[in-house]
């Protein structure tokens, strides 16, 4: 991608940040295709983000899920 990171660089950056800071949320934007071949490029990123989120979630004690108002359920 012109002017951007390579997928491998982004994956390395996600792992590096997760190694020193808990990652508690993530979002992927600007993905506007439903072509499976084009979406496949995101798999390494999704795996790295998933691992980073999982690493943080297992380090904390389980928290009770707050109840939602009846109208929202």
Secondary structure, DSSP 8 states (H G I E B T S, - for coil): -TTS--HHHHHHHHHHHHHHS--------------HHHHGGGHHHHHHHHHHHHHHHHHS---------TTT-
